[in-house]
Structure formats: structure tokens, C-alpha cells
Amino acid sequence: MTGGEGHRWGLFVLLLVDVVLLAVLELFYLPLRLDGLILPAAGAVPVPVTVLLAAATTPLLVRAAAWVAPPRLAVVPLVLWLVTVFGIGLAGPGGDLVLLQDWRALLLLAAGALPAALSLGAVLARSPARGAAHG
């Protein structure tokens, strides 16, 4: 293993740590409301801002994974994000249910997984097909 290759694998591991941290952050701040505690008071309206964070970061993490590791490993951030959201969301700290049981949870899952899946498809479509010459 060359120094540059080891550096890329180190970046890949760091990227996976980032995936887990972002998933936990998105999950724990999903119940934010305009109630005056963290956000300004405006009638306690739910404001799932972490949905926007998930929609922006998961596709970027998939593309970054394809850049630092072989493109076939670009699926790992998406799978790890889903495992983290479901794992901590359904069996959170102390066995608590952290994943909300309303529309915000569905919105988080859709906004995190769908753009990342589209990005994964684009990455895999651009990668050279291995074994295509065996026809």
C-alpha cells in the first residue's frame, strides 16, 4: 500500500465517521419547534431543519466516497446513514425511541436516502464497467 493509497483510506474512514455523526445530529434535532427554546417563539410550529441538512449532505458524502475509494464503495455512506438512523432512532440511548412517529421521520428518511440513492446511481453509471469485455 502506497502512502497516497493509505491517505485515501484514512479519508474514507473519516468520511464514514462524518456520516454517523451527521445522522445522529439530524435525528436528535429533528423535533425542533419554533417554541422559544432553541429557535424563536412562533406558535410551537415544527421546523425539521435537519431534513435540509440530510438532503444536502448525504449525496455529497456518497460522491466523496466514490472520489476517495473505489466507486463500488460509494454505497457504504448511504447504508451506514440508514443503519445509524434506524439503529439509534428505534433503539436509542437507554432504549428510548428517538425516531419521531410522524411525518418528520418520513421526510428525514426520504430527504436523506433518495438524493443519496440518485447520487449513487450517477456515480455507478460513470464508473467503468468491470467485466464488460467478457461478452
Buried (B, 14 or more C-beta within 10 A) or exposed (E): EEEEEEEBEEBBEEBBEBBBEBBBBBBBBBBBBBBEEEBEEEEEEBBBEBBEBBBEBBBBBBBBBBBBBEBEEBBBBBEBBBEBBBBBBEEBEEEEEBBBEEEBBEBBBEBBBEBBBEBBEBBBEEEEEEEEEEE
